[in-house]
């Protein structure tokens, strides 16, 4: 607000004031008081009538602001909301919006910082009622959302690979599609994703990817496959991937190692994970 009460505020100043007041948890009137403004400070900015004054009208938008965002986050993080319960989820979102006010015009981005926020929040820590796996669960749900909108890529098909000579197959340069992510967790989330409940504390590497219009995830079977996945983020030949698998599987029979490597590549192709580099 300008220092001169008779001077109209700039559009930017007005927008900042209204946003500040709409995001005060205690309401618009206490927000005005906290800024040293009188109760009628909004009367010349917002038209009221005999039913609702300026403060009451802005309070309607303030309530809509919170409940709309809470509902959006409930849809984006349904398993987190279920694990917490309605009241605790409501309180968490209140704390989150106070600490991490949305800075992007799209509601798609409103939950981007929630997993990191949970890691330092009392409900995501080890003490008291804290459950440290909640932050990992939120990160997995957020990854599903982000990969749904990730860039497309034409996947390599099994039919195309079967038409290659052995030499062309070995030298074919591929890479993982953009719509994938490798997550390492301290808890086995894959076991409770559908059934719910607290997961066991056990290190787990999850591959998350989008196939057509659906996002999937699965636990990576071995560290050897995880090494292949990390390498395939950049262009690599199929022969190099097989050699990497063999290096990460010392002491095993060469024939068995080769068969396992080809099985992994076949599964990647079936899941639409590979594209030409």
N, C-alpha and C positions, 0 to 999 in steps of 0.2 A: 504494500500500500504506500502511496506517496506521502511525504511528510505533511504536505498541505491537504487537509481534509476535503477541500473544494476542488482539488485537482484530480481529474480522472486518471486512473492507473493505465499504464501501457497494457497492450494485449498480453505480452509475456508475463508481466507482473500479475495480471488478473488470473491468467492460467495457473501460475505457480501458487497463488494464494488459494484458489479453489481446489487444486490438487492436494495441497497441504491439509486443508480443512476436511476434505473428503476422506483422507487416510488417517485421521485421528481416531483411535479406537473408542475414546470416551464420547465422541460426538462433536458436532460443529460448534455449538455454543462454548463448551470447555476449550475447544481449539482456539476460538477467538480470544477468550480470556487469557490463555497461555501466551498469546502474542500481544497482550496489552491493548486489544481492540474492544470497543464497546459492543454490546449486544446488537445494536442497530447498524453496525459497520457495513453490513451487506445490503441494507435497504436500498441504497442508491445504485447497487450493482445488479441485484436480482429482484424482479418484480414479484410482489406478493399480492394477496387479496384477503378478503375477510375470512377465508378458510385456512390458508397457510401463509405464514410470513416467509421472509427470505431464508432464515435459518432452518425452518422446518422443511422447506423445499430442497435445500441443499442436503439435509439429512437423508432425504429419500435417495438421492444419488449416492450418498456415502454408504448407505446400507446395500444398495444395488452393487456398488463397487466391490465390497467384500464378498457378498454371497455369490456373485457371479464368478469371481476368481476362485473361491472355495469350491464351487461346483465343477469348474473346469479342471481344477487339480484333482478332484475326486474321480473324474473320468479318466484322467491321465495316469493316476496312481491308485487304481482300485484295490490292489492287493495291500498296499501300504495303508490305505484307509480302513480296510477290513481288519488288518493286524492291530491297528491302534484302537479302533472303535470310533463311533461318531463324535463323541465329546472330545476325546484326546486329539483326533485329527483336526477338529475345529480349532482347538487351542494351538496346535502346531502351526496351522496356516496363519493364525493371528500373529504368532511370534515371527513367522517367516516374512510376512508382508511388512511388519514393522522393521525388521532387520535388513530385508532385501526388497526395497520398493521397486516395482516393475519399472524398467527403463526402456522397454521396447514397445512399440505400438501394437504388436500382434500378441494375442493371448497364447499363441503357440509357444512363445518364449518364456511365459510367466513361471513355468516350473523348472527352467534350466538350472537354476542354482539350488533347488531344494535338496538334492542328494548331498551336496557339499555342506549345506546348512545343517542337515541332520547329523553329520559326523561330530559337530561341536554342540549340538543341542542335548539337553538332559535326557531326552527319550532315545537318543541314539548312542549314548555312552554306556560304559559298563556299570557305573555306580547306580545305586537306588533302583528305579524302575527302568533303567536304561537297557536297550536291546541293540547292540552294535550292528546286528545284521540288518536292521531297518534301513540304514543308509545304503547298503549294498542292494537291497531289494528295490529301493527307490531308483538307484542308478540303473538297474536292469530295466525297470519299467520306462525310465526316461530314454534309454537307448532304443527300446522298441519304438517310441514315438519319433525319435530323430531319424532312424533308419527307414521308417515308412516314407519319409520325404526325401531320402538321399537320392543322389544321381543314378540314372539308369545306365546299364551297360548290356551289350549283347553277350549272353553267356555262350561258352563253348559247349557244343552238343556231342553226345557219344557217337552219333552217326558221322560227324565230321572227323572225329579222332579215328574211327574204325577205317576210314578211307585213306589214312596216311600210311606211307611206308614206315618201317621201323626207324630208319634214320630221320625221316621228317618228323615222326612222333617224338623222338628223343630231343630234337633241336627246336621243337615248337616253343616259342616264347609266350608265356601267359602271365597273368597276375590276378589277384583277387578283385572281385567287383567292388565298386565304391560303397555299396550298401551292405557293409559288414563291419563287425567290431569284435575284438578279442578282449574279454574282461576276466580279470583274475580276482577271485573272492576268497575270503577267509572262511566262508560258510557255504555249505552245499545247497544252494538255492534251487537247483534243478529238481531236487527231490520233493520240494514242497510248493513248487510253482502252481500246480493245479489243486493239490489237496489243502494247501495252507498249513499253518502251524509253524512253530519255530524250527529252523533248520539245524542240523548238526554242525558243530564247528569242525570243518574239514576243508582244506584248501581245494579250490575248484576253479578250473579254467573253462569259461563259457565262450562258445562261438555264437554270435548273434548275426543274423543276416536276413535279407529280404528276398523272397522268391516270388516273382510276379507281384501281387498286391498284399501278400501276407508276410509278416515278420516272424521268424522262428529263432529258437536258440536250442543248443544242446551242449552237454558236457564234452569237452575234448577228451578223447579216449586215452591219449598218452602224451608224454612230454615230447616224444618224437614228432607226433602230428602237430603239436603246438609250435615246435621249431619250424616245421614246414609252413605253417600258417604265417608266422612272423616274417619268414623270408619272402613269401609270395605277395606281400604288400607291394613289393617292387618287382619289375619284370624279371622273370627267371625261366629257364627252360625246364621242361618236364624231367629231363635227365638230371639236372642239378637238384631238383626236388627229391628225386629218388636217391641220389647220392647223399643228400643231407639226411634223409631218413635212415640210411644205412650207417652213417657216421654216428647218429644219435642212438643207434641200437647195437652197441658193441657186444661181441660174444655170441651173437645169434647166427644161425645157419643162413648163408647168403641167399639160398633159394627161398627160404621162408621170409626173409627180410624183403626181398624183391616182390613177393606175392602180397605182403602186407602194404607195401608202398603203393602198388597198383590198386589195391582195394580202397585205400584212402583217396587216391586220385579219382577213382570211379565214383566214389560217394560224393566228392566235391563237384564233379561234373553233373551227377544226378540232382544235386541240390542247387545247381546254377551258380556255383561260387566262382568259377573261373571265366575270365574273358581274355581275348587276345591282347597282348601288350602293344 
